[in-house]
Amino acid sequence: MSVAMPVESGGRAPPDLLPLLRMLGDLKRIRSAGREGSLAARIFATAWADVAAGAAVADVARRSLRTCLAATQLGDLDAAVLREAGIPVAEVGRIGDTAVAMAAAPLDASMRQWLSGPLAAAVDTGMTPSFVARLAAQPRAGATSPGRGRLVLEPPENHAEHCMLVAAYGVLLAPAWGAHAETVFLAALAHHLHNALLPDAGFAGEVLLGEWLQPAMVRATDIALAELAPAPRAAVAAACRILPDAATPEGRAFHAADTLDRVLQVEHHLRASGTRMEFVLREMELVHAGPVKPFQDAVLARMGLSA
């Protein structure tokens, strides 16, 4: 197969989805009292618990993506929190559905229809594989290059966060290449299983490992997969066959998602460091509309902080 085909098909990447991908990336940075880790890492853990329990991958992918989309609008205000706060169950459902619909507005009709499809009853998840916690504790290397120091942007993301976002991106990008979204989702969820054992040395470390890189990654992945029962282990191994190249629609969707998440993670830090007060006050409405806004604006003007 010609190398040109996957290169040319990169032109199918849908730029209209970029704002949504950026919003989803922020799930790596949402944390709440009483809940360990970021929202992205917790969605990752739930997804793996479902996969390990034998849930259908399509259901896991749909439920995970709906959770991610709702969280772009609601943050960590999930159904359990809203119910505990006294909001009626019907209203909790309406709020969640509205949040999903708002976030899904840029998606095509077929993807929105897929997202709105019925969800199977949650399975009894039992134990979450132990590799999930190790991936959540394993920082990403940042940008590395042989002979150069690392560019690590603090706080570093972890592998659970990265894999969850690549899985979500992969489902959203799958239609651009006619890819099987469930395969992309599962492969993305699993593509750093080796880092449950291997700390991330980045590109520089990979170069130094040389011929030992691939066997080390295979061995480390096998150790993680051994935590799964035979059926989900086989499903994950089958999905991961798309990872080595971009010769298939699923491989293209995965590598597009992986590349975008890596670059958007760095872009987030660059955008934050270059943000101007005018943007925060006017576009983001840091001091937003309400009965005391005129007073607040007067205070800022007096202090020389108005945009």
C-alpha positions in Angstrom: 0.0 0.0 0.0 1.3 3.4 -0.9 2.4 5.8 1.9 0.7 8.6 0.0 -2.8 7.4 0.8 -2.9 8.0 4.5 -0.9 11.3 4.1 -3.5 12.6 1.6 -6.4 11.4 3.7 -5.2 13.6 6.5 -7.0 16.3 4.6 -10.3 14.8 5.8 -9.7 16.0 9.4 -12.7 18.2 10.3 -11.5 21.7 11.4 -15.1 22.6 12.6 -14.6 20.2 15.5 -11.5 22.0 16.8 -13.4 24.2 19.4 -15.1 21.2 20.8 -11.9 19.2 21.0 -10.4 22.1 23.0 -13.3 22.1 25.4 -13.0 18.3 25.9 -9.3 18.7 26.6 -10.2 20.8 29.6 -11.6 17.7 31.3 -8.0 16.9 32.2 -8.0 20.1 34.3 -11.3 19.8 36.1 -11.0 18.5 39.7 -13.5 18.5 42.6 -13.4 18.2 46.4 -13.7 14.6 47.6 -13.0 13.2 44.2 -9.5 11.9 43.4 -7.9 12.9 40.2 -9.2 14.9 37.2 -12.6 14.3 35.6 -10.9 12.8 32.5 -9.0 10.3 34.7 -12.2 9.3 36.5 -14.1 8.8 33.2 -11.2 6.7 32.0 -11.4 4.5 35.2 -15.2 4.0 34.7 -14.7 3.1 31.1 -12.1 0.5 31.9 -14.2 -1.0 34.8 -17.0 -1.4 32.3 -14.7 -3.0 29.7 -13.2 -5.4 32.2 -16.7 -6.4 33.3 -17.6 -7.4 29.7 -19.8 -4.5 28.8 -20.4 -3.9 25.1 -17.8 -1.5 23.8 -20.4 0.5 21.9 -22.2 1.1 25.1 -19.0 2.1 27.0 -18.0 4.4 24.2 -21.4 6.1 24.0 -21.8 6.5 27.8 -18.2 7.8 28.1 -18.6 10.3 25.3 -21.9 11.6 26.6 -20.3 12.1 30.0 -17.4 14.0 28.4 -19.7 16.2 26.3 -22.0 17.0 29.3 -18.9 17.9 31.4 -17.8 20.5 28.9 -20.8 22.5 30.0 -21.4 21.3 33.6 -17.9 20.4 34.8 -18.2 18.0 37.7 -21.9 18.7 38.3 -22.9 15.2 37.5 -26.2 13.5 38.0 -25.3 12.1 41.5 -24.2 15.6 42.8 -27.3 17.3 41.3 -29.6 14.7 42.9 -27.9 15.1 46.3 -28.4 18.8 46.0 -32.2 18.2 45.8 -32.8 18.6 42.1 -35.6 16.2 40.9 -34.5 13.2 38.9 -36.5 14.4 35.8 -34.8 17.8 35.9 -31.4 16.2 36.4 -32.0 14.2 33.2 -33.1 17.3 31.3 -30.1 19.3 32.4 -27.7 16.5 31.4 -29.4 16.0 28.0 -29.3 19.8 27.3 -25.6 19.9 28.2 -24.9 17.0 25.8 -27.0 18.6 23.0 -25.2 22.0 23.4 -21.7 20.4 23.2 -22.8 18.1 20.3 -24.1 21.0 18.1 -21.0 20.9 15.8 -21.4 17.2 15.1 -23.1 15.8 12.1 -26.7 14.4 12.4 -25.6 10.7 12.3 -23.2 11.2 15.3 -25.8 13.2 17.2 -28.3 10.4 16.6 -25.8 7.8 17.7 -25.2 9.7 20.9 -28.9 10.0 21.7 -29.4 6.2 21.3 -30.5 4.1 24.3 -27.9 3.1 26.8 -27.8 -0.4 28.1 -28.2 -0.9 31.8 -24.9 -0.4 33.6 -23.1 -3.7 34.3 -21.8 -4.8 37.7 -18.3 -3.5 37.2 -16.7 -5.2 40.1 -13.0 -4.4 40.4 -11.2 -1.8 38.2 -8.0 -3.2 36.8 -5.0 -2.0 38.8 -3.3 -0.7 35.7 -5.8 2.1 35.6 -4.5 3.7 38.9 -0.9 3.2 37.7 -1.7 5.0 34.4 -3.3 7.9 36.4 -0.2 8.2 38.5 2.2 8.0 35.5 3.0 11.5 34.2 3.5 12.1 30.5 7.0 12.9 29.4 6.2 16.2 27.7 8.1 17.2 24.6 11.5 15.4 24.4 14.2 15.1 21.7 17.5 13.3 21.8 20.3 15.5 23.3 17.8 18.2 24.5 16.2 18.8 27.9 12.5 18.0 28.4 9.8 20.6 27.8 7.5 19.8 30.7 4.5 22.1 31.1 3.3 22.0 34.7 1.2 20.3 35.9 2.0 17.4 33.6 -1.0 15.4 32.3 -1.0 11.7 33.0 -1.6 8.7 30.8 -5.1 8.1 31.9 -6.1 11.6 30.9 -4.4 11.4 27.6 -5.9 8.0 26.7 -9.4 9.1 27.7 -9.2 12.2 25.5 -7.7 10.3 22.5 -10.6 7.8 22.9 -13.2 10.6 22.9 -11.6 12.4 20.0 -11.3 9.2 18.1 -15.0 8.5 18.3 -15.8 12.1 17.1 -13.2 11.9 14.3 -14.1 8.3 13.1 -16.8 9.5 10.6 -14.2 11.6 8.7 -12.5 8.4 7.6 -15.5 6.0 7.8 -13.8 4.2 10.7 -15.5 1.9 13.1 -15.8 4.1 16.2 -15.9 1.4 18.8 -12.6 -0.1 17.6 -10.9 3.4 17.7 -12.3 4.0 21.1 -11.0 0.8 22.6 -7.6 1.0 20.9 -7.2 4.6 22.2 -8.2 3.6 25.7 -5.5 0.9 25.6 -2.7 2.5 23.6 -0.5 3.3 26.6 -1.1 0.2 28.6 2.7 -0.3 28.6 3.2 2.8 30.6 1.5 1.2 33.6 4.9 -0.4 34.0 7.3 1.8 32.0 7.8 5.5 33.0 7.5 7.8 30.0 10.9 8.7 28.7 9.4 10.3 25.6 11.0 10.3 22.1 14.5 10.6 23.5 14.1 7.5 25.7 12.6 5.5 22.9 15.5 6.3 20.6 18.0 5.2 23.3 16.2 1.9 23.8 16.5 1.2 20.2 15.9 -2.5 19.3 14.7 -3.2 22.9 11.9 -0.6 22.7 9.3 -2.9 21.0 9.9 -6.0 23.1 9.8 -4.0 26.3 6.5 -2.4 25.2 5.0 -5.7 24.2 6.0 -7.3 27.6 4.7 -4.4 29.6 1.4 -4.4 27.6 1.0 -8.1 28.2 1.4 -7.7 31.9 -1.4 -5.1 31.9 -3.6 -7.2 29.7 -3.2 -10.2 32.0 -5.4 -8.4 34.5 -8.4 -8.8 32.2 -10.6 -11.8 31.8 -10.1 -13.7 28.5 -13.0 -12.1 26.5 -12.2 -8.4 27.2 -8.5 -9.2 26.8 -9.1 -10.6 23.4 -11.2 -7.6 22.4 -8.6 -5.1 23.5 -5.8 -7.0 21.7 -7.9 -7.1 18.5 -8.6 -3.4 18.7 -4.9 -2.6 19.2 -4.0 -4.1 15.8 -4.9 -0.7 14.3 -2.2 1.1 16.3 1.0 0.6 14.3 0.1 2.5 11.2 -2.4 4.8 9.4 -3.2 2.2 6.7 -6.8 1.6 7.8 -9.7 4.0 8.5 -9.5 3.1 12.2 -5.7 3.7 12.2 -6.2 7.1 10.6 -8.9 8.2 13.1 -6.8 7.0 16.0 -3.6 8.7 14.9 -5.5 11.9 14.1 -6.9 11.9 17.6 -3.6 11.0 19.3 -1.8 13.8 17.4 -4.4 16.4 18.1 -4.5 15.6 21.8 -0.7 15.9 22.1 -0.6 19.2 20.3 -3.7 20.7 21.9 -2.3 19.8 25.3 0.7 22.1 24.6 -1.5 24.7 22.9 -3.5 25.0 26.1 -0.5 26.1 28.0 0.6 28.5 25.3 -2.9 30.0 25.0 -3.2 30.4 28.8 0.2 32.1 29.1 -0.7 34.5 26.2 -4.1 35.4 27.4 -4.9 39.1 27.8 -7.1 40.7 30.5 -9.3 42.2 27.8 -10.2 38.7 26.6 -10.9 37.4 30.1 -13.1 40.3 31.0 -14.9 40.9 27.8 -15.0 37.5 26.0 -15.0 35.2 28.9 -17.1 37.6 31.1 -15.1 36.8 34.3 -17.2 39.5 36.0 -20.5 38.4 34.5 -23.9 39.9 34.2 -25.9 40.2 37.5 -27.3 42.8 39.9 -24.0 43.9 41.3 -22.1 44.1 38.0 -22.2 47.9 37.7 -20.6 48.1 41.1 -18.0 45.5 40.3 -17.1 47.3 37.0 -16.8 50.6 38.9 -14.4 49.0 41.4 -12.2 47.6 38.6 -12.2 50.9 36.8 -11.1 52.7 39.9 -8.3 50.2 40.5 -7.2 50.4 36.9 -8.1 46.8 36.1 -10.9 47.2 33.6 -10.2 46.2 30.0 
